[in-house]
Amino acid sequence: MLTVGDKFPEFNLKATVSIESVEKAFFPISNTTYKGKWLLVFFYPKDFTFVCPTEIKGFGDLNAQFADRDCQVLAASTDSEFVHLAWRKDHKDLRDLPFPMLADTAKRLSSALGILDEEEGVAKRATFLVDPEGVIRFAYVTDGSVGRNPQEVLRVLDALQTDELCPCNWKQGEETLKVA
């Protein structure tokens, strides 16, 4: 699995960005679409499941806070853009989702990141914070049955953006550590 310090792989994927109409629903997104911004790319195993929508909604609820920190949120799975669209239309918590859902149908990005569950053929529940230079600064994977904490990912982004030493449980606005 790629980890902190590694370059995030190049990608060019179809994304579901809206449920307004089929003509406006899809948009190609690449690693250069949000050049100069931080990226939060979180992978989840499958659409139409149980834990995944709780996480997607959780990140959606914090989207404005990520945007305030110049960070673009991107959800991703190995499902197609059409399945993403159907799920968003079907699930009330996903209809107004404020960020794109990437369709890694060829499984190239999840394979390049080392997060493809070979047995299941789906992406693992993985999270990456990528700096504006394309370097992974935070990575973690949880078991498929355990949802992640979007607030913790935001806290880590805040800490990374200080370029300071941040102690355990540090929160934005608190003192950072000073080397004597």
FENGI-V98854 format. One line per field, one symbol per residue. phi: phi as a letter, one per 30 degrees, with the letter a starting at -180 (. if undefined). psi: psi as a letter, one per 40 degrees, with the letter a starting at -180 (. if undefined). A space follows every 10 residues. Layout:
phi = ???
psi = ???
This chain:
phi = .dbejddddd abbdbccace addcdcadbb dceceicdbc cbcbdadhbc dedddddedd dcedddddch bcdbcaaddd dddedddddd cedcecedbd cdccddiddd dddicddddd ibdddbbbcc ddcicdcaba bcdedcddce ddddddeedd ddhbdcdeie bejddcdcdd
psi = hiaheihhii ihiiiheied iddedihhhi eedfheiihh hhiidiifad dddddddddd deddddddef hhhhiiieii dddddddddd hdeedfheii higfdefddd ddefehhddd fiiigihhhh ieeehhehhi hiidehiihd dddddddddd edfihhihei iheiiiihh.
